[in-house]
Amino acid sequence: MSTYTDEVGNKLNALLEKTYDAEKGYKKAAENTDNVVLKSFFTRKSQQRYDFGHNLKTEINSFGQNIDKGGSIAAAAHRTWMDVKAFVSSNSAESMLEEAIRGEKAAIDEYKDVLSETNLPSSTVTLLTQQMNQIELDLAKEKVMENIS
């Protein structure tokens, strides 16, 4: 069995951290909206990111890497921003959806960065590609929802 290089291990741990940050952000967004459609969407996205994180953790562990367990400072600031924006915005559902779209685009870039590594095991490539494709599919849904929120 091969192992990840330190650089790949670090990138995967950063992706894992951002995945859990997204989970918390979506959970917070669900708590901050009264829009039933958005609440359901954000709740589903939170669970999806929890599942993504669990699968990433399993994959990272299977190649002998340690798991970093903290949340990023940038994500904590982003969740705080969502709280403030939800409180002061007259159209908070739209604002949170716009912020979610921004976050999804950033997540896709993160996945592409890790997938650009040439020495990833095929199981890791498959997992990351599946997750990235799901994010891209949901991003299209979010853009449609933005027009109706």
ZIUR-V827787 format. One record per backbone hydrogen bond with DSSP energy under -0.5 kcal/mol. CO is the residue of the C=O (numbers start at 1). NH is the residue of the N-H. Records with the same first field share a line. If there is no record, write none. Layout:
CO = NH / NH
//
This chain:
5 = 9
6 = 10
7 = 11
8 = 12
9 = 13
10 = 14
11 = 15
12 = 16
13 = 17
14 = 18
15 = 19
16 = 20
17 = 21
18 = 22
19 = 23
20 = 24
21 = 25
22 = 26
23 = 27
24 = 28
25 = 29
26 = 30
27 = 31
28 = 32
30 = 33
34 = 36
35 = 39
36 = 40
37 = 41
38 = 42
39 = 43
40 = 44
41 = 45
42 = 46
43 = 47
44 = 48
45 = 49
46 = 50
47 = 51
48 = 52
49 = 53
50 = 54
51 = 55
52 = 56
53 = 57
54 = 58
55 = 59
56 = 60
57 = 61
58 = 62
59 = 63
60 = 63 / 65
61 = 64
63 = 4
72 = 76
73 = 77
74 = 78
75 = 79
76 = 80
77 = 81
78 = 82
79 = 83
80 = 84
81 = 85
82 = 86
83 = 87
84 = 88
85 = 89
89 = 92
91 = 95
92 = 96
93 = 97
94 = 98
95 = 99
96 = 100
97 = 101
98 = 102
99 = 103
100 = 104
101 = 105
102 = 106
103 = 107
104 = 108
105 = 109
106 = 110
107 = 111
108 = 112
109 = 113
110 = 114
111 = 115
112 = 116
114 = 117
117 = 120
121 = 124 / 125
122 = 126
123 = 127
124 = 128
125 = 129
126 = 130
127 = 131
128 = 132
129 = 133
130 = 134
131 = 135
132 = 136
133 = 137
134 = 138
135 = 139
136 = 140
137 = 141
138 = 142
139 = 143
140 = 144
141 = 145
142 = 146
143 = 147
144 = 147 / 148
145 = 148 / 149
//
